Amino acid sequence: MEHQEVTAMIAVDLSAAFDTVDHSILINVLEYQYGVNGTALKWIDSYLRPRSCRVNVSSTTSSERQLECSVPQGSCLGPWLYLVYAGTLFDIIPPSITVYGFADDHTANKRFVPTLTNEMDAIRDLQDCAVLINTWMNSNKLKMNNAKTEFILFGSRQQLSKCQTKDIIICGDVIKSKNMYGYLGAFLDETLNFKDHITKM
């Protein structure tokens, strides 16, 4: 904001991210992207497979099922394995877009000086980036949840008053602009004055 810029941000929501990590893809990423091999790779593979589960509802237990995907939540390795799996997402992001990720929360951000042309270019760049993210997710058996994906513009009141964008189209879905976004326990309003965050504490 100190450069008289506005930041357009989309917050991408993944459906059941930890539960949909494909074991075969994860093992390939570990081997070919991170150079894990030999005993270490076999150990991680044996940690993931075979893994099975049962469901218990009202004292009735289902039959056992083998899991083809998921990393164990609540385990020490689960979050690390998910980050390794999701790390290749950053390889496909254009340099004009800044992406921040924490576990399964990812935001794509584009800064611009608020003129009509710059704003239209920034929104188009974010929409194109969302298509790339969605394509990456599909190829890695993850699913973007557009119903929970959010869009917001951050800036000073003066700079935001120059913006006209009220929504963004992401993979065919219209995402309305919000004036506040909750991220990792913090509530960020469009002018970053943190009044909403303080009120909610």
C-alpha positions in Angstrom: 0.0 0.0 0.0 3.0 2.3 0.6 3.6 2.3 -3.2 0.0 3.4 -3.9 -0.8 -0.1 -5.1 -3.7 -2.5 -4.7 -3.3 -6.2 -4.2 -5.9 -8.5 -5.7 -5.9 -11.9 -4.0 -7.7 -15.2 -4.5 -7.7 -17.7 -1.6 -7.9 -21.2 -3.1 -9.7 -23.8 -1.0 -8.9 -27.5 -1.5 -11.5 -30.1 -0.8 -10.2 -32.7 1.7 -6.6 -32.0 0.7 -4.8 -34.4 3.1 -7.3 -37.2 2.3 -6.8 -37.0 -1.5 -3.0 -37.2 -1.7 -2.2 -40.0 -4.2 0.4 -42.4 -2.9 2.0 -43.2 -6.3 2.3 -39.5 -7.3 3.7 -38.6 -3.8 6.4 -41.4 -4.2 7.3 -40.1 -7.7 7.6 -36.5 -6.4 9.8 -37.7 -3.5 12.0 -39.7 -5.9 12.3 -37.4 -8.9 11.8 -33.9 -7.5 13.6 -34.4 -4.1 16.0 -37.2 -4.8 14.7 -39.5 -2.1 15.6 -43.1 -3.0 16.7 -46.5 -1.7 15.8 -47.4 1.8 14.4 -44.0 2.7 11.9 -44.1 -0.2 11.0 -47.7 0.6 10.4 -46.8 4.2 8.0 -43.9 3.3 6.3 -46.1 0.8 5.7 -48.8 3.4 4.5 -46.1 5.8 1.8 -45.1 3.3 0.9 -48.5 1.8 -0.8 -50.7 2.6 -3.0 -48.6 4.8 -6.6 -49.5 5.5 -9.5 -48.0 7.4 -12.9 -48.9 8.9 -15.8 -46.6 9.7 -17.7 -47.0 13.0 -21.2 -45.5 13.3 -23.5 -46.3 16.2 -21.5 -49.4 17.2 -21.7 -50.8 13.6 -18.3 -51.2 12.0 -17.8 -51.3 8.2 -15.6 -53.8 6.4 -12.0 -52.9 6.0 -11.0 -50.9 3.0 -7.5 -50.3 1.5 -6.6 -46.6 1.0 -5.1 -45.6 -2.3 -4.6 -42.1 -1.1 -4.3 -39.8 1.9 -1.5 -38.9 4.3 -2.2 -39.6 8.0 -3.5 -36.5 9.7 -2.3 -36.0 13.2 1.0 -37.7 12.5 4.4 -36.1 12.4 5.0 -37.1 8.7 1.5 -36.2 7.4 1.9 -32.4 7.1 5.5 -32.8 5.7 4.4 -35.3 3.1 1.5 -33.1 2.1 3.9 -30.1 1.7 6.2 -32.2 -0.5 3.2 -33.2 -2.6 1.8 -29.7 -2.9 5.3 -28.1 -3.4 5.2 -28.7 -7.2 2.3 -26.3 -7.4 4.8 -23.4 -7.1 6.7 -24.6 -10.2 3.7 -23.7 -12.5 2.9 -20.2 -11.1 3.9 -17.3 -13.5 6.5 -14.9 -12.0 4.0 -12.1 -12.1 1.9 -13.8 -9.4 3.0 -14.2 -5.8 1.7 -17.3 -4.1 1.7 -17.9 -0.4 1.0 -21.3 1.1 0.6 -22.8 4.5 -0.4 -26.4 4.7 -3.5 -26.6 2.5 -4.2 -22.8 2.5 -2.9 -21.1 -0.6 -3.3 -17.5 -1.9 -2.4 -16.1 -5.3 -1.7 -12.3 -5.3 -1.2 -9.7 -7.9 -0.2 -6.1 -7.1 -1.1 -3.2 -9.4 -1.3 0.6 -9.5 -5.1 1.1 -9.8 -5.8 2.2 -13.3 -8.5 0.6 -15.3 -6.0 -1.1 -17.7 -3.8 -2.3 -14.8 -6.8 -3.6 -12.9 -8.1 -5.6 -15.9 -4.7 -7.0 -16.5 -4.3 -8.1 -12.9 -7.7 -9.7 -12.8 -7.0 -11.6 -16.0 -3.6 -12.7 -14.7 -5.3 -14.1 -11.5 -8.0 -15.8 -13.6 -5.3 -17.4 -15.8 -3.3 -18.4 -12.7 -6.5 -20.1 -11.2 -6.8 -22.1 -14.4 -3.2 -23.3 -14.0 -3.8 -24.1 -10.4 -7.0 -26.0 -11.2 -5.2 -28.0 -14.0 -2.3 -28.8 -11.6 -4.8 -30.0 -9.0 -6.7 -32.2 -11.5 -3.5 -33.8 -12.6 -2.5 -34.4 -9.0 -5.9 -35.7 -8.0 -6.8 -32.8 -5.8 -9.9 -30.7 -6.1 -10.4 -26.9 -5.9 -13.5 -26.0 -4.0 -14.7 -22.9 -5.8 -17.7 -22.6 -3.4 -15.1 -21.8 -0.7 -12.6 -19.9 -2.8 -12.5 -16.2 -2.0 -11.5 -13.0 -3.7 -10.6 -9.7 -2.1 -8.8 -6.5 -3.0 -6.4 -4.9 -0.4 -5.4 -1.3 -0.4 -6.0 2.1 1.1 -9.5 3.5 0.8 -8.2 6.1 -1.7 -6.7 3.4 -4.0 -9.6 1.0 -3.6 -12.1 3.7 -4.6 -10.3 3.7 -8.0 -11.1 0.0 -8.5 -14.2 -1.3 -10.3 -13.9 -5.1 -9.9 -16.7 -6.6 -7.9 -16.1 -10.3 -8.7 -13.8 -12.6 -10.5 -14.5 -15.7 -12.7 -12.6 -18.7 -11.6 -12.9 -21.9 -13.7 -16.4 -20.8 -14.8 -17.6 -19.8 -11.3 -18.3 -16.2 -10.3 -16.5 -15.4 -7.0 -17.8 -12.2 -5.4 -15.4 -9.8 -3.9 -15.3 -9.7 -0.1 -14.2 -7.0 2.3 -12.7 -9.3 4.8 -10.8 -12.6 4.7 -9.9 -15.0 7.5 -6.4 -16.5 7.1 -4.7 -18.7 9.7 -6.6 -17.1 12.6 -6.2 -13.5 11.5 -9.1 -11.5 10.0 -7.8 -9.3 7.2 -10.0 -6.4 6.1 -9.6 -4.8 2.7 -7.7 -1.8 4.2 -5.7 -3.9 6.6 -6.7 -1.8 9.7 -7.4 -5.0 11.7 -10.6 -3.5 13.3 -12.5 -6.7 12.4 -9.8 -8.9 13.8 -9.8 -7.0 17.1 -13.6 -7.1 17.3 -13.6 -10.9 16.8 -11.0 -11.5 19.5 
